[in-house]
């Protein structure tokens, strides 16, 4: 039970951090015209999040 709660908490924090980073990235993107590096970083973060969510189903013992 505790393990499941921790996983959920980690996932929530990870998503909040990701969202903040993504929105900051988008602001930079708007300010500097097209900043390809920032966009690549955001896509990479999205892929990382997807991978994280995919493997976050920790079996309950």
C-alpha positions as CSV (number, residue, x, y, z in Angstrom):
1,X,0.0,0.0,0.0
2,X,2.7,2.4,1.0
3,X,4.7,1.5,-2.1
4,X,1.7,2.4,-4.3
5,X,1.2,5.7,-2.5
6,X,4.9,6.6,-3.0
7,X,4.7,5.7,-6.7
8,X,1.6,8.0,-7.1
9,X,3.4,10.8,-5.2
10,X,6.5,10.5,-7.3
11,X,4.5,10.4,-10.5
12,X,2.5,13.5,-9.4
13,X,5.6,15.4,-8.5
14,X,7.3,14.3,-11.8
15,X,4.3,15.5,-13.8
16,X,4.2,18.9,-12.0
17,X,7.9,19.4,-12.6
18,X,7.5,18.3,-16.2
19,X,4.6,20.7,-16.7
20,X,6.5,23.6,-15.2
21,X,9.5,22.9,-17.4
22,X,7.3,22.4,-20.5
23,X,5.5,25.7,-19.9
24,X,8.7,27.6,-19.3
25,X,10.0,26.0,-22.5
26,X,7.0,27.2,-24.4
27,X,7.4,30.7,-23.1
28,X,11.0,30.7,-24.3
29,X,9.8,29.4,-27.6
30,X,7.4,32.3,-28.0
31,X,9.9,34.9,-26.9
32,X,12.8,33.8,-29.1
33,X,10.8,33.0,-32.2
34,X,11.6,29.4,-33.1
35,X,14.0,27.8,-30.6
36,X,14.5,24.3,-31.9
37,X,16.6,23.2,-29.0
38,X,13.8,24.0,-26.4
39,X,11.3,22.2,-28.5
40,X,13.5,19.1,-28.7
41,X,13.9,19.2,-25.0
42,X,10.2,19.4,-24.5
43,X,9.6,16.4,-26.8
44,X,12.3,14.5,-25.0
45,X,10.6,15.3,-21.6
46,X,7.2,14.1,-23.0
47,X,8.8,10.8,-24.1
48,X,10.5,10.4,-20.7
49,X,7.1,11.0,-19.0
50,X,5.4,8.5,-21.2
51,X,8.1,5.9,-20.5
52,X,7.9,6.7,-16.8
53,X,4.1,6.2,-16.7
54,X,4.5,3.0,-18.7
55,X,6.8,1.4,-16.1
56,X,5.2,3.0,-13.0
57,X,2.8,0.2,-12.4
58,X,4.6,-1.3,-9.4
59,X,3.1,-4.6,-8.3
60,X,1.6,-4.5,-4.8
61,X,3.1,-6.9,-2.3
